[in-house]
Amino acid sequence: MMKTGLDTRQAETLFIYILHGSFAVNRRHNFQKDAQWQADTEMLQKFVQVGYNQLHQ
C-alpha cells in the first residue's frame, strides 16, 4: 500500500489478482519450475514492477 498509494480495498484486489494469475501460470507449466517457467516469471515480474511504479506516480 505504501509503495502504490492504494487503499486497503484496492491493495487487496490487486493481491488477489496477482495471486490467481500466478497460480494460472504455474498450472500452465504443470507446476514444474523449468527454464521456460523461470523466463515467464521474470517477464511477469518486470510487468508487475512497471505497474507498481506507475501506480505510485
C-alpha positions, 0 to 999 in steps of 0.5 A, spaced: 500 500 500 505 504 501 509 503 495 502 504 490 498 509 494 492 504 494 487 503 499 486 497 503 480 495 498 484 496 492 491 493 495 487 487 496 484 486 489 490 487 486 493 481 491 488 477 489 489 478 482 496 477 482 495 471 486 490 467 481 494 469 475 500 466 478 497 460 480 494 460 472 501 460 470 504 455 474 498 450 472 500 452 465 507 449 466 504 443 470 507 446 476 514 444 474 519 450 475 523 449 468 527 454 464 521 456 460 517 457 467 523 461 470 523 466 463 515 467 464 516 469 471 521 474 470 517 477 464 511 477 469 515 480 474 518 486 470 510 487 468 508 487 475 514 492 477 512 497 471 505 497 474 507 498 481 511 504 479 506 507 475 501 506 480 505 510 485 506 516 480 
